[in-house]
Amino acid sequence: MSVSKRLLWVNGACYPLRNLARVHTFIVQPARGAAMMTFLKRLIPTLLVLAVVGAFEEGSGESLDFIRFLCLAFLVYALVDLLIVLFGASYSVLAIETTGEPKALVTSREKAVLVDLVRRISDAIENPDAEFRVRVERLTVNMRNYSGDTVNMIGGSNNTGVSR
């Protein structure tokens, strides 16, 4: 990430400093409650299928054993999926929002680095001669496991506005 000649560079993307609407940090946390609800939605029907299969135990054949195996394999998958989210780490994020639609997100394990970047970027907005270059650790985050603001998009469908 760097600022040079009134341009903010984030990886390969360039943002004119005059177009920045907001630069801020926040914490991205795994959606643990949603993961638990998903697990329960998977668990209950699977247990019902296992109970029905168990009721036909007398006429047990290979097909019932196969159904039982599929149910248990699915429960293992659901449990692993739940544990990944439950033990997922929270991350500090630097959000760079422009007056238009584009947004850049930069993550770091150290919140202080991102807070310093917010200070440097705001200083560059106020001081036209400011320039800096900072190497920021990049991190891939599966956003399906995290919750945050829902932002109303222009166009599309099922837009919800900003909800917290």
N, CA, C and O atoms as a DFTB+ gen file, in Angstrom:
656 C
 N C O
     1  1       0.859      -1.157       0.000
     2  2       0.000       0.000       0.000
     3  2       0.909       1.223       0.000
     4  3       1.901       1.283       0.726
     5  1       0.544       2.198      -0.834
     6  2       1.356       3.414      -0.875
     7  2       0.514       4.599      -1.307
     8  3      -0.548       4.448      -1.911
     9  1       1.018       5.788      -0.979
    10  2       0.448       7.041      -1.462
    11  2       1.546       7.749      -2.219
    12  3       2.650       7.948      -1.712
    13  1       1.223       8.127      -3.448
    14  2       2.181       8.835      -4.288
    15  2       1.418       9.711      -5.268
    16  3       0.508       9.241      -5.951
    17  1       1.786      10.975      -5.339
    18  2       1.170      11.932      -6.277
    19  2      -0.348      11.957      -6.155
    20  3      -1.062      11.926      -7.158
    21  1      -0.839      12.015      -4.908
    22  2      -2.268      12.137      -4.604
    23  2      -3.077      10.904      -4.987
    24  3      -4.296      10.975      -5.147
    25  1      -2.376       9.750      -5.137
    26  2      -3.038       8.489      -5.447
    27  2      -2.735       7.473      -4.352
    28  3      -1.591       7.348      -3.914
    29  1      -3.752       6.757      -3.915
    30  2      -3.592       5.673      -2.956
    31  2      -3.591       4.367      -3.740
    32  3      -4.543       4.059      -4.456
    33  1      -2.512       3.607      -3.594
    34  2      -2.386       2.320      -4.276
    35  2      -2.576       1.198      -3.255
    36  3      -1.877       1.144      -2.243
    37  1      -3.520       0.313      -3.529
    38  2      -3.746      -0.872      -2.707
    39  2      -3.621      -2.051      -3.655
    40  3      -4.485      -2.302      -4.495
    41  1      -2.508      -2.771      -3.491
    42  2      -2.184      -3.853      -4.415
    43  2      -2.171      -3.282      -5.820
    44  3      -1.352      -2.403      -6.085
    45  1      -3.012      -3.717      -6.728
    46  2      -3.023      -3.187      -8.089
    47  2      -4.070      -2.124      -8.322
    48  3      -4.189      -1.614      -9.436
    49  1      -4.840      -1.773      -7.291
    50  2      -5.924      -0.800      -7.442
    51  2      -5.440       0.592      -7.043
    52  3      -4.644       0.757      -6.119
    53  1      -5.941       1.576      -7.764
    54  2      -5.552       2.971      -7.529
    55  2      -6.790       3.780      -7.156
    56  3      -7.820       3.704      -7.825
    57  1      -6.674       4.560      -6.074
    58  2      -7.778       5.400      -5.619
    59  2      -7.281       6.844      -5.507
    60  3      -6.360       7.108      -4.734
    61  1      -7.863       7.783      -6.256
    62  2      -7.496       9.188      -6.055
    63  2      -7.894       9.627      -4.644
    64  3      -9.019       9.382      -4.211
    65  1      -6.991      10.263      -3.943
    66  2      -7.270      10.665      -2.562
    67  2      -8.495      11.574      -2.464
    68  3      -9.203      11.541      -1.458
    69  1      -8.753      12.375      -3.481
    70  2      -9.894      13.293      -3.436
    71  2     -11.229      12.543      -3.492
    72  3     -12.269      13.113      -3.163
    73  1     -11.209      11.275      -3.906
    74  2     -12.448      10.488      -4.011
    75  2     -12.720       9.623      -2.785
    76  3     -13.724       8.910      -2.746
    77  1     -11.845       9.673      -1.786
    78  2     -12.071       8.848      -0.602
    79  2     -13.155       9.477       0.262
    80  3     -13.083      10.655       0.614
    81  1     -14.157       8.676       0.597
    82  2     -15.249       9.149       1.441
    83  2     -15.012       8.803       2.905
    84  3     -15.362       9.573       3.799
    85  1     -14.410       7.632       3.144
    86  2     -14.196       7.199       4.517
    87  2     -13.096       6.159       4.547
    88  3     -13.030       5.284       3.684
    89  1     -12.231       6.262       5.551
    90  2     -11.190       5.276       5.814
    91  2     -11.324       4.944       7.295
    92  3     -11.231       5.828       8.147
    93  1     -11.544       3.662       7.601
    94  2     -11.766       3.299       9.001
    95  2     -11.365       1.846       9.237
    96  3     -11.190       1.068       8.299
    97  1     -11.227       1.504      10.510
    98  2     -10.918       0.122      10.875
    99  2     -12.116      -0.480      11.604
   100  3     -12.905       0.229      12.230
   101  1     -12.229      -1.773      11.510
   102  2     -13.242      -2.503      12.257
   103  2     -12.773      -3.940      12.428
   104  3     -11.792      -4.367      11.818
   105  1     -13.484      -4.671      13.261
   106  2     -13.149      -6.068      13.533
   107  2     -14.144      -6.957      12.787
   108  3     -15.354      -6.758      12.887
   109  1     -13.634      -7.931      12.046
   110  2     -14.469      -8.921      11.372
   111  2     -14.457     -10.171      12.239
   112  3     -13.405     -10.744      12.521
   113  1     -15.644     -10.578      12.655
   114  2     -15.761     -11.729      13.537
   115  2     -16.540     -12.846      12.851
   116  3     -17.466     -12.577      12.086
   117  1     -16.175     -14.076      13.116
   118  2     -16.941     -15.194      12.545
   119  2     -18.402     -15.127      12.984
   120  3     -18.702     -14.752      14.118
   121  1     -19.288     -15.487      12.096
   122  2     -20.727     -15.501      12.396
   123  2     -21.050     -16.792      13.149
   124  3     -21.624     -17.730      12.596
   125  1     -20.672     -16.810      14.401
   126  2     -20.808     -18.039      15.194
   127  2     -22.272     -18.431      15.418
   128  3     -22.613     -19.612      15.362
   129  1     -23.126     -17.455      15.667
   130  2     -24.544     -17.744      15.867
   131  2     -25.179     -18.328      14.613
   132  3     -25.933     -19.298      14.687
   133  1     -24.874     -17.739      13.465
   134  2     -25.409     -18.244      12.203
   135  2     -24.881     -19.641      11.910
   136  3     -25.606     -20.480      11.376
   137  1     -23.623     -19.896      12.255
   138  2     -23.051     -21.226      12.035
   139  2     -23.741     -22.258      12.917
   140  3     -23.972     -23.389      12.489
   141  1     -24.067     -21.874      14.138
   142  2     -24.762     -22.801      15.038
   143  2     -26.167     -23.100      14.516
   144  3     -26.623     -24.242      14.567
   145  1     -26.849     -22.071      14.015
   146  2     -28.189     -22.292      13.458
   147  2     -28.127     -23.191      12.228
   148  3     -28.977     -24.063      12.053
   149  1     -27.136     -22.986      11.384
   150  2     -26.970     -23.845      10.205
   151  2     -26.716     -25.278      10.631
   152  3     -27.259     -26.212      10.042
   153  1     -25.892     -25.453      11.653
   154  2     -25.614     -26.797      12.152
   155  2     -26.897     -27.464      12.656
   156  3     -27.142     -28.633      12.361
   157  1     -27.716     -26.728      13.414
   158  2     -28.965     -27.296      13.923
   159  2     -29.930     -27.633      12.785
   160  3     -30.634     -28.641      12.836
   161  1     -29.956     -26.778      11.757
   162  2     -30.815     -27.051      10.589
   163  2     -30.361     -28.302       9.849
   164  3     -31.170     -28.975       9.210
   165  1     -29.105     -28.608       9.930
   166  2     -28.587     -29.834       9.318
   167  2     -28.773     -31.035      10.240
   168  3     -29.064     -32.140       9.783
   169  1     -28.601     -30.807      11.539
   170  2     -28.635     -31.896      12.510
   171  2     -30.022     -32.510      12.659
   172  3     -30.167     -33.731      12.610
   173  1     -31.037     -31.679      12.838
   174  2     -32.382     -32.174      13.140
   175  2     -32.934     -33.076      12.035
   176  3     -33.382     -34.182      12.337
   177  1     -32.920     -32.647      10.752
   178  2     -33.441     -33.551       9.715
   179  2     -32.619     -34.837       9.587
   180  3     -33.169     -35.906       9.324
   181  1     -31.305     -34.727       9.775
   182  2     -30.456     -35.914       9.659
   183  2     -30.773     -36.910      10.773
   184  3     -30.829     -38.116      10.533
   185  1     -30.981     -36.406      11.993
   186  2     -31.356     -37.291      13.093
   187  2     -32.725     -37.925      12.863
   188  3     -32.944     -39.080      13.229
   189  1     -33.637     -37.181      12.261
   190  2     -34.955     -37.742      11.934
   191  2     -34.829     -38.879      10.922
   192  3     -35.487     -39.911      11.054
   193  1     -33.979     -38.685       9.909
   194  2     -33.755     -39.744       8.921
   195  2     -33.147     -40.967       9.601
   196  3     -33.557     -42.095       9.326
   197  1     -32.185     -40.757      10.476
   198  2     -31.585     -41.884      11.202
   199  2     -32.616     -42.603      12.082
   200  3     -32.573     -43.826      12.216
   201  1     -33.546     -41.840      12.680
   202  2     -34.588     -42.466      13.504
   203  2     -35.526     -43.313      12.652
   204  3     -35.926     -44.407      13.051
   205  1     -35.871     -42.799      11.476
   206  2     -36.738     -43.565      10.570
   207  2     -36.017     -44.823      10.098
   208  3     -36.616     -45.897      10.046
   209  1     -34.754     -44.700       9.756
   210  2     -33.967     -45.865       9.327
   211  2     -33.880     -46.870      10.474
   212  3     -33.963     -48.077      10.247
   213  1     -33.716     -46.385      11.692
   214  2     -33.646     -47.271      12.852
   215  2     -34.956     -48.004      13.100
   216  3     -34.953     -49.119      13.623
   217  1     -36.088     -47.381      12.726
   218  2     -37.392     -48.020      12.922
   219  2     -37.554     -49.229      12.003
   220  3     -38.313     -50.147      12.317
   221  1     -36.856     -49.238      10.883
   222  2     -36.938     -50.352       9.931
   223  2     -35.758     -51.305      10.098
   224  3     -35.317     -51.932       9.134
   225  1     -35.259     -51.409      11.302
   226  2     -34.065     -52.214      11.591
   227  2     -34.256     -53.687      11.238
   228  3     -33.307     -54.352      10.823
   229  1     -35.495     -54.208      11.402
   230  2     -35.733     -55.628      11.159
   231  2     -35.450     -56.004       9.715
   232  3     -34.849     -57.045       9.450
   233  1     -35.877     -55.170       8.783
   234  2     -35.669     -55.463       7.363
   235  2     -34.394     -54.828       6.860
   236  3     -34.297     -54.426       5.701
   237  1     -33.431     -54.742       7.732
   238  2     -32.175     -54.068       7.399
   239  2     -31.497     -54.725       6.204
   240  3     -31.340     -55.944       6.133
   241  1     -31.110     -53.887       5.292
   242  2     -30.390     -54.355       4.117
   243  2     -29.263     -53.409       3.811
   244  3     -28.962     -52.499       4.584
   245  1     -28.642     -53.633       2.676
   246  2     -27.523     -52.769       2.292
   247  2     -27.971     -51.341       2.051
   248  3     -27.221     -50.401       2.318
   249  1     -29.195     -51.166       1.545
   250  2     -29.655     -49.810       1.263
   251  2     -29.799     -49.000       2.547
   252  3     -29.465     -47.816       2.561
   253  1     -30.292     -49.614       3.635
   254  2     -30.414     -48.893       4.905
   255  2     -29.041     -48.607       5.501
   256  3     -28.831     -47.550       6.096
   257  1     -28.114     -49.531       5.346
   258  2     -26.751     -49.289       5.827
   259  2     -26.107     -48.132       5.072
   260  3     -25.387     -47.321       5.655
   261  1     -26.370     -48.064       3.788
   262  2     -25.820     -46.984       2.970
   263  2     -26.416     -45.640       3.390
   264  3     -25.698     -44.645       3.490
   265  1     -27.730     -45.611       3.635
   266  2     -28.386     -44.371       4.086
   267  2     -27.822     -43.959       5.441
   268  3     -27.559     -42.779       5.672
   269  1     -27.636     -44.921       6.331
   270  2     -27.062     -44.638       7.655
   271  2     -25.646     -44.064       7.504
   272  3     -25.287     -43.101       8.181
   273  1     -24.852     -44.660       6.617
   274  2     -23.489     -44.167       6.364
   275  2     -23.517     -42.734       5.824
   276  3     -22.736     -41.891       6.265
   277  1     -24.421     -42.454       4.862
   278  2     -24.517     -41.099       4.308
   279  2     -24.906     -40.088       5.384
   280  3     -24.361     -38.985       5.421
   281  1     -25.831     -40.451       6.248
   282  2     -26.251     -39.546       7.325
   283  2     -25.096     -39.249       8.282
   284  3     -24.871     -38.100       8.661
   285  1     -24.377     -40.283       8.661
   286  2     -23.247     -40.073       9.574
   287  2     -22.138     -39.263       8.920
   288  3     -21.523     -38.422       9.574
   289  1     -21.872     -39.504       7.631
   290  2     -20.866     -38.712       6.909
   291  2     -21.300     -37.256       6.839
   292  3     -20.476     -36.354       6.992
   293  1     -22.584     -37.022       6.609
   294  2     -23.095     -35.647       6.554
   295  2     -22.981     -34.969       7.915
   296  3     -22.650     -33.785       7.992
   297  1     -23.252     -35.711       8.992
   298  2     -23.110     -35.132      10.331
   299  2     -21.664     -34.766      10.636
   300  3     -21.400     -33.743      11.268
   301  1     -20.732     -35.591      10.191
   302  2     -19.315     -35.268      10.381
   303  2     -18.969     -33.999       9.611
   304  3     -18.286     -33.120      10.136
   305  1     -19.443     -33.898       8.356
   306  2     -19.211     -32.687       7.557
   307  2     -19.792     -31.462       8.257
   308  3     -19.123     -30.433       8.356
   309  1     -21.032     -31.562       8.745
   310  2     -21.691     -30.434       9.403
   311  2     -20.934     -30.025      10.663
   312  3     -20.798     -28.834      10.944
   313  1     -20.442     -30.998      11.421
   314  2     -19.691     -30.698      12.643
   315  2     -18.363     -30.007      12.320
   316  3     -17.987     -29.043      12.987
   317  1     -17.665     -30.491      11.312
   318  2     -16.395     -29.863      10.915
   319  2     -16.648     -28.435      10.437
   320  3     -15.904     -27.520      10.788
   321  1     -17.701     -28.244       9.636
   322  2     -18.049     -26.909       9.149
   323  2     -18.345     -25.969      10.322
   324  3     -17.939     -24.807      10.301
   325  1     -19.046     -26.464      11.336
   326  2     -19.344     -25.669      12.529
   327  2     -18.072     -25.325      13.296
   328  3     -17.884     -24.177      13.698
   329  1     -17.202     -26.303      13.503
   330  2     -15.988     -26.075      14.286
   331  2     -15.048     -25.081      13.613
   332  3     -14.383     -24.301      14.294
   333  1     -14.988     -25.101      12.291
   334  2     -14.145     -24.141      11.568
   335  2     -14.581     -22.718      11.894
   336  3     -13.742     -21.845      12.111
   337  1     -15.890     -22.483      11.929
   338  2     -16.391     -21.144      12.225
   339  2     -16.241     -20.822      13.715
   340  3     -15.813     -19.724      14.072
   341  1     -16.591     -21.769      14.579
   342  2     -16.522     -21.504      16.016
   343  2     -15.117     -21.162      16.489
   344  3     -14.941     -20.320      17.369
   345  1     -14.121     -21.811      15.908
   346  2     -12.743     -21.555      16.328
   347  2     -12.012     -20.602      15.384
   348  3     -10.799     -20.426      15.500
   349  1     -12.739     -19.987      14.452
   350  2     -12.140     -19.017      13.545
   351  2     -11.737     -17.759      14.293
   352  3     -12.394     -17.350      15.250
   353  1     -10.659     -17.160      13.850
   354  2     -10.145     -15.958      14.513
   355  2     -10.849     -14.703      13.998
   356  3     -11.373     -14.685      12.884
   357  1     -10.855     -13.675      14.809
   358  2     -11.325     -12.359      14.398
   359  2     -10.147     -11.606      13.796
   360  3      -8.999     -11.826      14.181
   361  1     -10.434     -10.724      12.856
   362  2      -9.371      -9.979      12.185
   363  2      -9.688      -8.500      12.159
   364  3     -10.847      -8.098      12.060
   365  1      -8.649      -7.701      12.249
   366  2      -8.786      -6.261      12.079
   367  2      -8.762      -5.959      10.594
   368  3      -7.978      -6.536       9.841
   369  1      -9.638      -5.037      10.180
   370  2      -9.770      -4.706       8.768
   371  2      -9.703      -3.198       8.606
   372  3     -10.282      -2.450       9.395
   373  1      -8.996      -2.763       7.584
   374  2      -8.978      -1.366       7.179
   375  2      -9.864      -1.272       5.950
   376  3      -9.593      -1.921       4.940
   377  1     -10.919      -0.470       6.024
   378  2     -11.831      -0.283       4.893
   379  2     -11.567       1.078       4.268
   380  3     -11.500       2.096       4.958
   381  1     -11.421       1.074       2.954
   382  2     -11.221       2.303       2.192
   383  2     -12.423       2.430       1.273
   384  3     -12.579       1.656       0.329
   385  1     -13.275       3.416       1.557
   386  2     -14.494       3.605       0.783
   387  2     -14.374       4.882      -0.016
   388  3     -13.860       5.891       0.466
   389  1     -14.862       4.823      -1.258
   390  2     -14.808       5.992      -2.126
   391  2     -16.190       6.622      -2.240
   392  3     -17.171       6.079      -1.733
   393  1     -16.260       7.756      -2.902
   394  2     -17.537       8.421      -3.100
   395  2     -18.406       7.642      -4.087
   396  3     -19.612       7.877      -4.156
   397  1     -17.823       6.730      -4.843
   398  2     -18.579       5.846      -5.730
   399  2     -18.741       4.492      -5.062
   400  3     -18.736       4.402      -3.835
   401  1     -18.883       3.440      -5.854
   402  2     -19.102       2.098      -5.318
   403  2     -17.862       1.378      -4.810
   404  3     -17.981       0.633      -3.837
   405  1     -16.681       1.547      -5.396
   406  2     -15.549       0.691      -5.007
   407  2     -15.171       0.800      -3.533
   408  3     -15.285       1.856      -2.911
   409  1     -14.723      -0.320      -3.007
   410  2     -14.260      -0.379      -1.625
   411  2     -13.065      -1.324      -1.599
   412  3     -13.062      -2.345      -2.285
   413  1     -12.057      -0.985      -0.813
   414  2     -10.904      -1.858      -0.629
   415  2     -10.856      -2.267       0.832
   416  3     -11.140      -1.465       1.722
   417  1     -10.496      -3.514       1.073
   418  2     -10.340      -4.010       2.429
   419  2      -8.928      -4.544       2.584
   420  3      -8.476      -5.350       1.770
   421  1      -8.233      -4.109       3.609
   422  2      -6.888      -4.572       3.910
   423  2      -6.939      -5.145       5.320
   424  3      -7.462      -4.508       6.234
   425  1      -6.397      -6.343       5.498
   426  2      -6.445      -6.972       6.814
   427  2      -5.046      -7.123       7.391
   428  3      -4.049      -7.152       6.669
   429  1      -5.004      -7.218       8.701
   430  2      -3.751      -7.454       9.397
   431  2      -4.075      -8.113      10.725
   432  3      -5.160      -7.930      11.276
   433  1      -3.125      -8.877      11.229
   434  2      -3.310      -9.461      12.554
   435  2      -3.096      -8.406      13.637
   436  3      -3.535      -8.579      14.774
   437  1      -2.423      -7.317      13.282
   438  2      -2.113      -6.264      14.250
   439  2      -2.959      -5.034      13.964
   440  3      -2.766      -4.365      12.949
   441  1      -3.899      -4.734      14.858
   442  2      -4.788      -3.587      14.675
   443  2      -4.011      -2.273      14.642
   444  3      -4.398      -1.350      13.925
   445  1      -2.928      -2.176      15.403
   446  2      -2.144      -0.936      15.477
   447  2      -1.609      -0.547      14.096
   448  3      -1.520       0.641      13.786
   449  1      -1.254      -1.523      13.269
   450  2      -0.762      -1.237      11.921
   451  2      -1.852      -0.560      11.111
   452  3      -1.588       0.403      10.392
   453  1      -3.075      -1.059      11.223
   454  2      -4.182      -0.491      10.450
   455  2      -4.585       0.886      10.964
   456  3      -4.918       1.772      10.177
   457  1      -4.555       1.066      12.273
   458  2      -4.853       2.388      12.840
   459  2      -3.822       3.397      12.352
   460  3      -4.171       4.533      12.029
   461  1      -2.560       2.994      12.296
   462  2      -1.510       3.865      11.776
   463  2      -1.751       4.186      10.294
   464  3      -1.502       5.309       9.857
   465  1      -2.229       3.216       9.533
   466  2      -2.530       3.465       8.117
   467  2      -3.668       4.468       7.960
   468  3      -3.616       5.322       7.076
   469  1      -4.685       4.379       8.796
   470  2      -5.777       5.359       8.744
   471  2      -5.213       6.747       8.989
   472  3      -5.569       7.701       8.297
   473  1      -4.328       6.858       9.981
   474  2      -3.713       8.159      10.275
   475  2      -2.897       8.655       9.088
   476  3      -2.984       9.828       8.723
   477  1      -2.108       7.779       8.488
   478  2      -1.265       8.173       7.351
   479  2      -2.097       8.589       6.138
   480  3      -1.772       9.562       5.458
   481  1      -3.174       7.843       5.873
   482  2      -4.022       8.171       4.715
   483  2      -4.738       9.491       4.948
   484  3      -4.818      10.318       4.040
   485  1      -5.264       9.703       6.160
   486  2      -5.933      10.978       6.437
   487  2      -4.944      12.132       6.370
   488  3      -5.301      13.224       5.928
   489  1      -3.705      11.908       6.803
   490  2      -2.670      12.932       6.676
   491  2      -2.379      13.225       5.207
   492  3      -2.178      14.381       4.835
   493  1      -2.354      12.190       4.370
   494  2      -2.111      12.381       2.942
   495  2      -3.255      13.134       2.272
   496  3      -3.030      13.886       1.323
   497  1      -4.476      12.940       2.758
   498  2      -5.618      13.682       2.203
   499  2      -5.471      15.163       2.524
   500  3      -5.749      16.010       1.675
   501  1      -5.039      15.484       3.737
   502  2      -4.883      16.880       4.150
   503  2      -3.607      17.512       3.630
   504  3      -3.566      18.729       3.447
   505  1      -2.578      16.741       3.390
   506  2      -1.271      17.244       2.976
   507  2      -0.956      16.734       1.557
   508  3      -0.560      15.579       1.401
   509  1      -1.124      17.568       0.531
   510  2      -0.923      17.124      -0.852
   511  2       0.485      16.602      -1.155
   512  3       0.662      15.856      -2.118
   513  1       1.481      16.974      -0.362
   514  2       2.848      16.535      -0.628
   515  2       3.200      15.216       0.060
   516  3       4.297      14.692      -0.136
   517  1       2.288      14.679       0.856
   518  2       2.579      13.462       1.618
   519  2       2.715      12.255       0.703
   520  3       1.943      12.073      -0.239
   521  1       3.713      11.437       1.003
   522  2       3.911      10.178       0.298
   523  2       4.397       9.151       1.311
   524  3       5.148       9.478       2.230
   525  1       3.965       7.907       1.135
   526  2       4.464       6.826       1.986
   527  2       4.273       5.497       1.278
   528  3       3.504       5.381       0.324
   529  1       4.986       4.506       1.765
   530  2       4.857       3.138       1.271
   531  2       4.923       2.213       2.480
   532  3       5.838       2.310       3.298
   533  1       3.941       1.312       2.584
   534  2       3.866       0.376       3.698
   535  2       3.540      -1.005       3.137
   536  3       2.644      -1.162       2.307
   537  1       4.275      -1.984       3.602
   538  2       3.958      -3.364       3.221
   539  2       3.017      -3.929       4.282
   540  3       3.349      -3.963       5.467
   541  1       1.844      -4.370       3.841
   542  2       0.837      -4.892       4.749
   543  2       0.665      -6.377       4.479
   544  3       0.528      -6.810       3.334
   545  1       0.673      -7.140       5.551
   546  2       0.427      -8.579       5.448
   547  2      -0.964      -8.784       4.842
   548  3      -1.946      -8.195       5.293
   549  1      -1.025      -9.623       3.823
   550  2      -2.326      -9.902       3.199
   551  2      -2.878     -11.203       3.754
   552  3      -2.132     -12.130       4.070
   553  1      -4.175     -11.253       3.865
   554  2      -4.834     -12.397       4.462
   555  2      -6.107     -12.681       3.686
   556  3      -6.840     -11.755       3.338
   557  1      -6.377     -13.938       3.413
   558  2      -7.613     -14.306       2.740
   559  2      -8.625     -14.693       3.796
   560  3      -8.368     -15.563       4.628
   561  1      -9.767     -14.049       3.758
   562  2     -10.822     -14.315       4.718
   563  2     -12.042     -14.801       3.958
   564  3     -12.464     -14.162       2.995
   565  1     -12.614     -15.923       4.377
   566  2     -13.843     -16.422       3.788
   567  2     -14.984     -15.629       4.411
   568  3     -15.369     -15.894       5.550
   569  1     -15.525     -14.666       3.683
   570  2     -16.530     -13.763       4.239
   571  2     -17.846     -14.477       4.555
   572  3     -18.695     -13.914       5.246
   573  1     -18.028     -15.691       4.069
   574  2     -19.240     -16.457       4.396
   575  2     -19.295     -16.731       5.894
   576  3     -20.378     -16.881       6.459
   577  1     -18.139     -16.797       6.534
   578  2     -18.086     -17.124       7.957
   579  2     -18.107     -15.894       8.852
   580  3     -17.982     -16.029      10.069
   581  1     -18.260     -14.712       8.295
   582  2     -18.167     -13.495       9.069
   583  2     -19.408     -12.644       8.877
   584  3     -20.070     -12.716       7.842
   585  1     -19.718     -11.836       9.882
   586  2     -20.874     -10.958       9.770
   587  2     -20.408      -9.519       9.856
   588  3     -19.353      -9.225      10.418
   589  1     -21.192      -8.642       9.301
   590  2     -20.870      -7.224       9.332
   591  2     -22.036      -6.451       8.762
   592  3     -23.150      -6.970       8.693
   593  1     -21.800      -5.227       8.356
   594  2     -22.854      -4.411       7.786
   595  2     -23.327      -5.015       6.471
   596  3     -22.540      -5.584       5.715
   597  1     -24.619      -4.884       6.211
   598  2     -25.166      -5.194       4.898
   599  2     -25.415      -3.853       4.236
   600  3     -26.138      -3.018       4.779
   601  1     -24.832      -3.641       3.083
   602  2     -24.882      -2.338       2.437
   603  2     -25.799      -2.399       1.230
   604  3     -25.712      -3.322       0.420
   605  1     -26.682      -1.409       1.112
   606  2     -27.588      -1.328      -0.020
   607  2     -26.790      -1.068      -1.294
   608  3     -25.996      -0.129      -1.353
   609  1     -27.001      -1.893      -2.304
   610  2     -26.288      -1.769      -3.581
   611  2     -27.208      -1.119      -4.593
   612  3     -28.426      -1.290      -4.525
   613  1     -26.650      -0.385      -5.518
   614  2     -27.424       0.197      -6.607
   615  2     -27.660      -0.903      -7.627
   616  3     -26.712      -1.542      -8.083
   617  1     -28.912      -1.127      -7.987
   618  2     -29.238      -2.207      -8.911
   619  2     -29.341      -3.512      -8.168
   620  3     -29.178      -3.550      -6.948
   621  1     -29.607      -4.580      -8.881
   622  2     -29.703      -5.891      -8.257
   623  2     -31.051      -6.096      -7.600
   624  3     -32.006      -5.370      -7.876
   625  1     -31.123      -7.088      -6.729
   626  2     -32.383      -7.369      -6.048
   627  2     -32.099      -7.760      -4.607
   628  3     -30.959      -8.046      -4.240
   629  1     -33.145      -7.767      -3.800
   630  2     -33.059      -8.122      -2.387
   631  2     -32.108      -7.224      -1.608
   632  3     -31.422      -7.692      -0.700
   633  1     -32.059      -5.942      -1.951
   634  2     -31.215      -4.999      -1.232
   635  2     -31.867      -4.674       0.096
   636  3     -33.087      -4.527       0.168
   637  1     -31.069      -4.561       1.148
   638  2     -31.627      -4.397       2.489
   639  2     -31.290      -3.067       3.147
   640  3     -31.732      -2.820       4.269
   641  1     -30.531      -2.212       2.496
   642  2     -30.070      -1.019       3.180
   643  2     -28.981      -1.398       4.158
   644  3     -28.493      -2.527       4.118
   645  1     -28.587      -0.505       5.025
   646  2     -27.558      -0.841       6.003
   647  2     -28.238      -1.433       7.225
   648  3     -29.096      -0.793       7.834
   649  1     -27.866      -2.632       7.582
   650  2     -28.426      -3.259       8.779
   651  2     -27.279      -3.743       9.646
   652  3     -26.256      -4.203       9.140
   653  1     -27.450      -3.639      10.921
   654  2     -26.386      -4.041      11.858
   655  2     -26.886      -5.118      12.756
   656  3     -26.148      -5.597      13.617
